[in-house]
Amino acid sequence: MSTPSEIPPLVGSIAAGDSQTAATVSKAAAEPESIMLHSPFRLRNASLLVMAVLMCLGALRFASDVFVPLVLGVLFSYALTPWVNFLVRLHIPRALAAAILLLGIIGGTGSVIYSLSDDAIALIETLPKVAQKLRHSLAVQDVQGPSATIDKVQKVATELERTAEDDNAALEPEGDVAKVQIQQPKFNVKTWLLPGSLTLAGAAAKLTIVIFLAFFLLASGNNFRRKMVKLAGPTLGEKKLTLHALDKIDEQIQRYLQVQVFTSAMVGLATWLAFVWIGVEHAAIWGIATFVLNFIPYLGSIVAALATFVMGFSQFGSFDMAFLTGGTVVLINIIEAYALTPWLTSRAARMNPVAIFAGVLAWGWLWGIWGLFLGVPILMVIKVVCDRVDDFKAVGELLGD
């Protein structure tokens, strides 16, 4: 207990505190009320997210030789899983079914390539003639057209070069000065043979990795799915969410690959038949080329149209036939893009065209030509995951149609 002598100081301190509190309250009342804005995310978290994304992009670009075969093998296994399941229902062991399917695809592809190798070589041999014919056609255009401006620019460049040579001759020192002339080495086959062999060896190694990875994934069945569900979390809700996301990824990727293969085959078949009717040489090669290029969204059809335009002009020697061949490819691709593909693709699997175009360019920058092929499937996986994570639903909404 406190003594009577201690009570007055305690009362004084309380009184002093009351006076300070009153002064604080009066000061706060005199100041205008401030409005606090709460940010939806913290700047520190956003900075860490940006750094993580940049590090992932750097790793993907630096280790593209590793990631590209892995992604190709996974997508290849997705495309062949329904066929392996069909063989398993016929009481064929899964590993044997996967081996039979892969060997059949490899053998069929090899036989097609071997049967069309002569046409492909003949088409490649005509490329110098095509370039020569294009140069000749541009040279004989009307001088009153755009070539007149090119000729004027060429004359000005020639006069400037002549003037520079005269100035250099005037500035040359007198006396016995040794002139050094750098002579370019002659063409050596060995300098081109070694890089070409290394490129083929690298492509063969990647193809081997893709085939073996696809075989192991097809033979394992649902083992990896069960492992991922087991590692998703301890609660039943987390496991169900992971299983639902994996099922959705399987469904959409398989549907996309099936539709893409079917529509590309239709584009190649229609191109082949149309070029046979027009009278284009090596029509089967152009059918296969449009089949492969159709896997690249937007850019593939543009490349196919330009290539067939040049081919039509080089073969028939007129711009009318060039527009006919190139326009035929454009018409086939328009029908496929705006009629066939939307009819075969479900609404849930469709994506924003702007997001697809930007994503394909981004993955093409990361992985080159393989990124153009793999961009859309990767974006579909990202969309499925983002649609099921609350913090990333905005990204899924941007990618959706």
C-alpha positions in Angstrom: 0.0 0.0 0.0 1.1 3.5 -0.7 1.7 5.9 2.1 -0.1 9.3 2.4 3.1 11.0 1.5 3.2 9.3 -1.9 -0.4 10.2 -2.9 0.2 13.9 -3.8 2.9 13.1 -6.4 0.7 10.4 -8.0 -2.2 12.8 -8.2 0.1 15.5 -9.7 1.3 13.1 -12.4 -2.2 12.1 -13.3 -3.2 15.7 -13.5 -0.2 16.4 -15.7 -1.1 13.5 -17.9 -4.6 14.7 -18.3 -3.4 18.1 -19.3 -1.1 16.6 -22.0 -3.9 14.4 -23.2 -6.2 17.4 -23.5 -3.6 19.3 -25.4 -3.1 16.4 -27.8 -6.9 16.1 -28.4 -7.3 19.8 -29.0 -4.3 19.8 -31.5 -5.8 16.8 -33.3 -9.1 18.5 -33.5 -7.6 21.6 -35.0 -5.8 19.6 -37.8 -7.8 18.5 -40.8 -8.8 14.9 -41.0 -6.3 12.9 -43.2 -7.3 10.1 -45.6 -5.3 6.9 -45.6 -5.0 5.0 -48.9 -4.4 1.3 -48.5 -2.5 -0.3 -51.3 -3.7 -3.7 -52.5 -0.2 -5.1 -52.4 3.0 -4.2 -50.7 5.8 -2.6 -52.7 8.3 -5.1 -51.3 6.2 -8.1 -52.4 5.9 -6.6 -55.9 9.6 -6.0 -56.2 10.3 -9.6 -55.1 7.8 -10.9 -57.7 9.4 -8.9 -60.5 12.9 -10.1 -59.5 11.6 -13.7 -59.4 10.0 -13.4 -62.9 13.2 -11.9 -64.3 15.3 -14.7 -62.8 13.0 -17.3 -64.2 13.2 -15.7 -67.7 16.9 -15.7 -67.5 17.1 -19.3 -66.5 14.7 -20.3 -69.3 16.8 -18.5 -71.9 20.1 -19.7 -70.5 19.1 -23.3 -70.2 16.9 -23.5 -73.4 18.8 -26.6 -74.6 17.5 -28.4 -71.5 14.0 -27.0 -71.2 12.9 -27.3 -74.8 13.3 -31.1 -75.1 11.6 -31.5 -71.7 8.6 -29.4 -72.7 8.5 -31.2 -76.1 8.5 -34.6 -74.5 5.8 -33.6 -72.1 3.5 -32.3 -74.9 4.3 -35.3 -77.0 3.2 -37.6 -74.2 0.0 -35.5 -73.7 -0.9 -35.9 -77.4 -0.3 -39.7 -77.4 -1.9 -40.5 -74.0 -5.4 -41.2 -75.4 -4.0 -43.6 -78.0 -1.9 -45.4 -75.3 -5.0 -45.7 -73.1 -6.9 -47.2 -76.1 -4.2 -49.8 -76.5 -4.2 -50.5 -72.8 -8.0 -51.2 -72.9 -7.1 -53.9 -75.5 -5.1 -55.7 -72.7 -1.7 -54.5 -74.1 0.8 -53.6 -71.4 1.3 -49.8 -71.1 5.0 -49.9 -71.7 4.6 -52.1 -74.8 1.7 -49.9 -76.1 3.9 -46.8 -75.7 6.8 -48.4 -77.5 4.6 -49.7 -80.4 3.0 -46.2 -80.8 6.3 -44.3 -80.8 8.0 -46.8 -83.2 5.1 -46.6 -85.5 5.2 -42.8 -85.6 9.0 -42.7 -86.1 8.8 -45.3 -88.9 5.9 -43.5 -90.6 7.6 -40.1 -90.5 10.9 -41.6 -91.8 9.2 -43.3 -94.7 7.4 -40.1 -95.7 10.6 -38.1 -95.5 12.5 -40.6 -97.6 9.7 -40.8 -100.2 9.7 -37.0 -100.6 13.4 -36.4 -100.4 13.9 -36.2 -104.1 11.2 -33.5 -104.5 12.7 -31.6 -101.5 16.2 -31.6 -103.1 14.8 -30.5 -106.4 12.9 -27.7 -104.8 16.0 -26.5 -102.9 18.0 -26.6 -106.1 15.6 -24.2 -107.8 16.1 -21.5 -105.1 19.0 -19.7 -106.9 16.9 -19.6 -110.1 14.1 -18.1 -108.1 16.3 -15.3 -106.7 17.7 -14.6 -110.2 14.3 -14.4 -111.7 13.1 -12.0 -109.0 16.1 -9.7 -109.6 15.5 -9.7 -113.3 11.9 -8.9 -112.8 12.7 -6.0 -110.6 15.3 -4.7 -113.0 12.9 -4.5 -116.0 10.2 -2.6 -114.3 9.0 0.7 -115.7 11.6 3.5 -115.0 8.7 5.9 -114.1 7.8 3.7 -111.2 9.4 3.2 -107.8 12.6 1.8 -109.5 13.4 5.3 -110.8 13.9 6.5 -107.2 16.1 3.5 -106.5 18.2 4.2 -109.6 18.7 7.9 -108.5 19.8 6.8 -105.1 22.2 4.3 -106.6 23.7 7.0 -108.9 24.2 9.3 -105.9 25.9 6.5 -103.9 28.2 5.8 -106.9 29.2 9.5 -107.2 29.9 9.7 -103.4 32.0 6.5 -103.6 33.9 7.9 -106.6 34.6 11.2 -104.8 35.8 9.3 -101.7 38.2 7.3 -103.8 39.6 10.5 -105.4 40.2 12.1 -102.0 42.0 9.0 -100.8 44.2 9.0 -103.9 45.1 12.6 -103.3 46.0 11.9 -99.7 48.3 9.0 -100.4 51.9 9.7 -99.3 54.7 10.0 -101.8 57.6 7.6 -101.8 58.0 3.9 -101.5 55.1 2.9 -99.3 54.1 -0.7 -99.1 50.4 -1.3 -99.7 48.7 -4.1 -97.8 45.8 -5.8 -99.4 43.6 -8.1 -97.3 42.4 -11.0 -99.4 39.4 -13.0 -98.3 40.1 -16.8 -98.1 38.5 -19.0 -100.6 35.5 -21.1 -99.8 36.4 -24.1 -97.8 34.0 -27.0 -97.5 35.5 -28.0 -94.1 34.6 -24.7 -92.5 30.9 -25.3 -93.3 30.9 -29.1 -92.8 31.8 -29.0 -89.1 29.2 -26.5 -88.0 26.5 -28.3 -90.0 27.5 -31.7 -88.5 27.4 -30.2 -85.0 23.9 -28.8 -85.7 22.6 -32.1 -86.9 24.1 -33.9 -84.0 22.5 -31.4 -81.6 19.1 -31.9 -83.3 19.5 -35.6 -83.1 20.3 -35.5 -79.4 17.3 -33.3 -78.7 15.1 -35.6 -80.6 16.4 -38.6 -78.7 15.6 -36.9 -75.4 12.1 -36.1 -76.5 11.4 -39.7 -77.6 12.8 -41.2 -74.4 11.0 -38.7 -72.1 7.7 -39.3 -73.9 8.1 -43.0 -73.6 8.8 -42.9 -69.9 5.9 -40.6 -69.2 3.5 -42.7 -71.3 4.8 -45.9 -69.7 4.4 -44.5 -66.1 0.8 -43.6 -66.5 -0.6 -41.7 -63.6 2.4 -42.1 -61.2 3.5 -38.5 -61.5 0.0 -37.2 -61.1 -0.4 -39.2 -57.8 3.0 -37.9 -56.6 2.0 -34.2 -57.4 -1.3 -34.6 -55.6 0.5 -36.2 -52.6 3.0 -33.2 -52.5 0.2 -30.6 -52.9 -0.4 -30.2 -49.2 -1.7 -32.0 -46.1 -5.3 -30.9 -46.3 -8.0 -32.6 -48.5 -8.9 -29.3 -50.1 -5.4 -28.7 -51.4 -5.3 -32.2 -52.8 -8.6 -31.8 -54.6 -7.6 -28.4 -56.0 -4.4 -29.8 -57.4 -6.1 -32.8 -58.8 -8.8 -30.6 -60.5 -6.1 -28.3 -62.0 -4.1 -31.4 -63.3 -7.3 -32.8 -64.9 -8.1 -29.4 -66.5 -4.5 -29.1 -67.8 -4.8 -32.7 -69.3 -8.1 -32.0 -70.9 -7.2 -28.6 -72.4 -3.8 -29.6 -73.6 -5.0 -32.8 -75.2 -7.9 -31.0 -76.8 -5.7 -28.3 -78.1 -3.1 -30.7 -79.6 -5.8 -32.8 -81.2 -7.5 -29.8 -82.8 -4.1 -28.4 -83.9 -3.0 -31.6 -85.5 -6.4 -32.1 -87.2 -6.7 -28.5 -88.5 -3.0 -28.5 -89.7 -3.6 -31.7 -91.5 -6.6 -30.2 -93.2 -4.7 -27.1 -94.2 -1.9 -29.2 -95.7 -4.3 -31.5 -97.5 -6.3 -28.6 -98.9 -3.1 -26.8 -100.0 -1.8 -30.0 -101.7 -5.0 -30.5 -103.6 -5.3 -26.9 -104.6 -1.7 -26.7 -105.9 -2.2 -30.0 -107.9 -5.2 -28.4 -109.5 -3.3 -25.2 -110.3 -0.3 -27.1 -111.6 2.3 -26.2 -109.0 5.4 -28.3 -109.0 6.3 -30.2 -105.8 2.8 -29.7 -104.5 3.3 -32.4 -101.8 6.3 -30.6 -100.3 4.2 -27.4 -100.1 1.4 -29.3 -98.4 3.8 -30.6 -95.7 5.3 -27.1 -95.3 1.9 -25.5 -94.7 1.1 -28.4 -92.3 4.2 -27.6 -90.2 3.8 -23.8 -90.4 0.2 -24.0 -89.3 1.4 -24.9 -85.8 2.8 -21.4 -85.4 -0.1 -19.0 -84.7 -0.4 -16.0 -87.1 3.3 -16.0 -88.2 3.2 -19.4 -89.8 0.4 -18.5 -92.2 2.2 -15.3 -93.1 5.4 -17.1 -93.9 3.5 -19.7 -95.9 1.7 -17.1 -98.0 4.9 -15.2 -98.8 6.8 -18.4 -99.7 4.0 -19.6 -102.0 3.7 -16.2 -103.6 7.4 -16.2 -104.5 7.1 -19.8 -105.7 4.2 -19.0 -107.9 6.0 -16.1 -109.5 9.2 -18.1 -110.1 7.4 -21.0 -111.7 4.8 -19.3 -113.8 6.6 -15.9 -114.4 3.6 -13.7 -113.8 2.3 -11.8 -110.8 -1.2 -13.1 -111.5 -0.2 -16.7 -110.8 1.8 -15.5 -107.8 -1.2 -13.9 -106.3 -3.3 -17.0 -107.1 -0.9 -19.3 -105.3 -0.4 -17.0 -102.3 -4.0 -16.1 -102.1 -5.0 -19.7 -102.1 -2.9 -20.3 -99.0 -4.4 -17.2 -97.4 -7.9 -18.3 -98.1 -7.4 -21.8 -96.7 -5.9 -20.3 -93.5 -8.8 -17.9 -93.1 -11.3 -20.7 -93.4 -9.4 -22.8 -90.9 -8.9 -19.9 -88.4 -12.4 -18.4 -88.4 -14.6 -21.4 -89.2 -12.9 -24.8 -88.4 -10.9 -24.1 -85.3 -13.6 -22.1 -83.3 -16.1 -24.9 -84.1 -13.7 -27.6 -82.8 -12.4 -25.7 -79.8 -14.6 -25.3 -76.7 -15.3 -21.8 -75.3 -13.3 -22.5 -72.1 -10.2 -23.4 -74.0 -10.1 -20.2 -76.2 -7.7 -17.5 -75.4 -7.3 -13.8 -76.1 -5.7 -13.3 -79.6 -3.6 -10.4 -78.4 -2.3 -12.5 -75.5 -1.5 -15.4 -77.9 0.3 -13.1 -80.3 2.4 -11.4 -77.5 3.0 -14.7 -75.8 4.2 -16.4 -79.0 6.6 -13.5 -79.7 7.9 -13.7 -76.1 8.5 -17.4 -76.2 10.0 -17.1 -79.7 12.5 -14.6 -78.2 13.3 -17.0 -75.4 13.6 -20.3 -77.3 13.8 -19.3 -81.0 11.8 -21.4 -83.5 10.8 -23.9 -80.8 9.3 -21.1 -78.7 7.0 -20.3 -81.6 5.7 -23.9 -81.5 5.5 -24.2 -77.8 4.2 -20.7 -76.9 0.4 -21.5 -77.0 0.5 -24.8 -75.0 2.6 -23.1 -72.3 0.2 -20.1 -72.1 -2.7 -22.6 -71.8 -1.0 -24.2 -68.8 -0.3 -20.8 -67.2 -4.0 -19.8 -67.7 -5.3 -23.0 -66.1 -3.1 -22.5 -63.0 -3.9 -18.8 -62.7 -7.6 -19.5 -62.9 -7.3 -21.6 -59.7 -5.0 -19.4 -57.6 -6.7 -16.4 -56.1 -3.7 -14.1 -56.3 -3.3 -14.8 -60.0 -6.9 -14.8 -61.3 -6.3 -11.5 -62.9 -3.6 -13.0 -65.2 -6.0 -15.8 -66.1 -8.7 -13.3 -67.0 -6.3 -11.4 -69.2 -5.3 -14.6 -71.1 -8.9 -15.7 -71.5 -11.1 -14.9 -74.5 
